[in-house]
């Protein structure tokens, strides 16, 4: 802060975000300037765009005060939280075909929010002890105030599920297709892992994964007709009883996991349940 006038003044800086007056210096000569630093710790309520506006006030010995201000906008996001769910298949996997692995969350935020998951992987330790790792596309779950029914789509790189702010007991998060392998039968363990963020504070959720085998490839994710949620209307009468994550267009090709015909979407049951919050995960 510099006195650019022709007279000695008292300089002060007012910053409401930092509690009011954060700097004051009397008898500041023309051309004399000062540099100072103040620290602000962001709060959960600051997530999004944080605007800080500070006012500089010059008080001369004679005449009115001179005031100017400056604003800075900073993007504030939550720290990504790495979450993992370990479980195992509890029914025989088909030796041929494709394994559809999918994950869902249970969440009722009651307000607009966007949960994002990136860098997710499915890691399977087969019966032989060999490790297999597969990448899962990034995904967004968007709770929108103006939404009346759930929907899910894939744009070639990312899954997006949109639904009302009331949430659901099962909300499709993401899915990936894996070639079936005899080594998956009685697999020693399966781990689904991802990095979660949320643009709204205070949102927590439980999550699980499931899997089923189909004798038809699921490589074209955008054409699978994946069911977006369990209870929330999705606009399709034909899938009202199915679980979130069911690939509706492939139900008739189900050959393993769940019940015949693919009406169920898991390997006998869902995985263990994980819990995630903006700053913690177990």
N, C-alpha and C positions, 0 to 999 in steps of 0.2 A: 504494500500500500504506500503510495507516494503523494506528497503535497505538490500539486502541479500549479498552485496559485502563486500570488505575489506577496502574500502576508503569512506570518506565523499563525498556525491554527492548532486546535486540539483535534486529533484524529481518533475515531473509534469505529469499530466494526460490530454490527449487530447480526447475529445468526440464530434465528428461532430454533432451528433443528439442534443446535448445540447449547441451547438454554438461554440465549439472550446475548448480552454484550460479551464478546470474546477477546476484545483488544481495545486498549485506550492508551494514548500518548499525548501529553501536552507539550506546548512550545515547539511544534514541529516546523522547522524552517522551510522556505520554498526549495523544492528539489529534493528534500530529505525523504527517504522512504524506509519502510520496514517490511521484513518477511517473517511470518510466523506460521506455525502448524498446529492444528487441533485434530484430535482423533474422535471419530464417531463409530460406535459399534452397531451394526445393523441388527434389526429386530425381525421377528417372524412376520410382523405386519408390513415390513418394507419390501417383501418379495414382489418383484415386478420392476417398474421404473421408479426410482427414488430421485426426487428433485430437491436440491438444496439451494436456497436463495439467501444471499448475505448482502447487507446494506453497509456501505461505507459513508460515514458522516464527518464532514469537516466543519468545525465550529470556530470561526474567526473572532477576534476581539471586537470587531465592529461589523455589523451587518448580519444578514440571515445565514443560517446554516446551508451548506451545500451537501446534497445527498445523491449517491449513485448506487446501483446494485448490480450483482452478477449472479447468474444461475448456472448450475451444473446438473445434468441428468446422468444417473448411473444405473445400469441394469443390475438388479439383485436377484440371484437365483439360489435355490437350495443346493447344498453339497450332495453329489451323487452318493447313494447308499447301496453298497453291494449286498445283495440278498441271495441266499442259496437254499434250495430244498433238496434234501437227500431222501431217496426212497428206493424201491425196487419193483420190478414187474412181479405181479403175483398170479399170473396165469400164463399158459404156454403161448409164445409168440409164433406166428406162422413163419416157416422157413423161406417162403417166397412172397413176393408182393412188396408193399410199402407200409412203413410205420408212420402214422400221423401223430406227432407229438404236439400237444397244445397246452397252454396254460391259461388259467382264469384267476380273477381276483374277486373278492367279496368286499363291497364298499358302498357306503351311503353317506356321501359328503354333505348333502343338503344345500349345496352351493356350487357355483361354477368352479371347475378345477380341471387341470390337465395333468395326468400322470404319464410320464415318459419312461420307457425302458430301452436301454441301449447296450450293445456289447454282450447280448445274451448268448449262452451256449447250452447245449445238452450233452453231457458226458456220460457214457455208458461203460461200465466195467463188465464185460461179458463173462459167461460161465468159465471160460478158459483163463480169465485174468487179464486178457487184453483190453486196453482202453481205446474207446472210440469217441471222438469229439466232433460236434456239429454246430455250426453257427445258426442263430435264430435271427430273423429280420428285426430291426428296431420297430417300436410300436408306440402309439399314443392311445390313451383312453381319455375321451373328452366328455366331461359332464357339462351339458349346456342347458341354460334356463329355459330356452325356447324349444327344446327338443321334446317330442311326444312319443316317439318310438325308437328303439335301438337299431343300429345298423353297423355293419362292419365291412371294410374294404381294404384292398391291397393295391398300392400304386406302382408296384414294381420294385420298391425298396423298403417300404414301411407299411405295417398294419395300422389302421385307424378304426377305433370303435367309438361311436358317439351314442350317448343315451341321456335321459333326463337326470337332473341332479339328485333325484331320489335313489339312484343307484340300483343295485340288484345283488342277490346272493351269489350269482355267477356272472361275471362279465369277461368276455373273451379278451385276452391280452395279446397273445401271439401264437403262431404255430409254425412248424417246419416239417418237411417230408424227409424221411430217412429210409433207404432200402432195408428191407427186413434181412435178418441174419440169424442162422441157427444158433449162433453164440449168444443171442439175446435171451434165449429161453433160460429161465431161472437166473437171469442176470444178477450179479453180486450187488450192484448198486447203480443208481441213476441219479445224476445231479443236474438240476436246472438252475442256472445262475444268471443274474442280470444286474445292471446298475440303474437304480431308480431315482428319479427326481419328480418334484411336484411344484407347480407354480402357485399353489395356495397353501398357507400354513395350516397345521392342525389336521391334515388329512391322513388317515391311517387305513390299512387294509390287510386282510388275510389273502394268501394266494396258494394255489395248488396247480399241479400239472396232471395230465392224463394221456393215454395213448391207446390206439387201436390199429389193427392191421387191415389193409385193403388190397385186393388183387387188381388194383388200378392205380396208376401214377397220380400223385397230387402235385406235380411240378408246376402247374399253372394255378398259382394260389388265387388269383383274381377270379377264377371261374368256379371255385369250390362252393360258393354260397355258404360260407361259415356262419353258423348261428351266433349272433352277437351277445345274447344274454339268455338267461334261463326263464325268469318270470316276466320281465318287461316285454310288452308287445313288440314284435319285430316286423309286423306286416305280412307274415306268412302263416296261414292256418296250418299248413302241412307239417310245421316243425314245432308246434306249440308244446309238445311234451319232451323235446330233446334238451340235452344239456348244452351250455355255452361251449363253443368250440367244435360242435359237430359239423363235419363237411357235408351239408345237405345233399349236394349233387352226387356224392359217392356212397350214400347209405346202403344201397343195394349191393355194393361190392365188399362189404365188411366180411372178413374171413377169420378174425381173431381178436379177442379182447371185447368185453361187454357181451351183450346178447346178440343172437343172430339177426342179421338185417341192419345192424348198425344203429338201432334205436338208442343204444347206450354208447358212450364215447370214451370208455376207459378200459384199462387192463384188469377188469374185475372190480376195481375200486379206484378212487382218487389217491393221489400221493399223500404224504404227510402234509400238514398245513404250516406255512411260514407266515410270519407277521412282519410288516414293514411300516415305518413311520419316517417323516422327513429327516430325523436325526438319529434313528436307531433301527436296527433290524436283528431279529433272532431267527 
